[in-house]
């Protein structure tokens, strides 16, 4: 990877985690600004959504690795809990969040064809902006899960992710 590619990836991470922080704070203006910057880091919607999915999968893996087992809140399955938290941000319609969740499996398996089909399905029910918001809300929900599993507050967890991305940007 060339230096300019590394800088673009780091810039995208700063925008992504900043947008997640804005979603978590219910800062609609900040979310819109950071997602516009994030979108400009990618040439295609597919690449952007895959990047958000990879970040989401990475946070899920970190949450799973943080303890013996993931115990759902109030007895609900973890997937349902994540969707409930993501929906609770009220930034995207339920279908856009659901498609973001379905896309995780295709990304995890490296199934580019299924990712493309999932994105086409998303576009049938939402515009590109809402699709991106749905994926970002799901990432925010995984940060909340990870925070719980590591004994942090969600605010502290996302602050640490933002700081890590920013420090990487400076190095």
C-alpha angles and dihedrals in degrees: 000000000000123000093252090052091050090051091050092050092049091047089052091051092051090050093044097050090040089054090049089052090050091050090050090051091047088239101155095179093049091046092051093048095048094044090051088053091045092050090053089058090066132060096209137032090231092059092047093050092047090052091052089047092051090051090048092050090048091054091047090052090049090051093050091048093050096078149353097284140347110250114202120233113255092359095294122137113261094246090053091047092052092049091047093052092045092049089048091068089066093212099120138021118268094252093056090053091045092052089050088055093048090049090060092072093050091048092046090053093045090238102155092176092057091046089055091048091049091051091048088052090050091052090055091063105028143022121255093261093055091046089055091046091051091053091046092050090052090051089050089053091052089051088054090051091047090048091053092049093050096043095248131125113250089243092055092045095053091042089056091049091049091048092048091051091047094048090049087051091056096049 
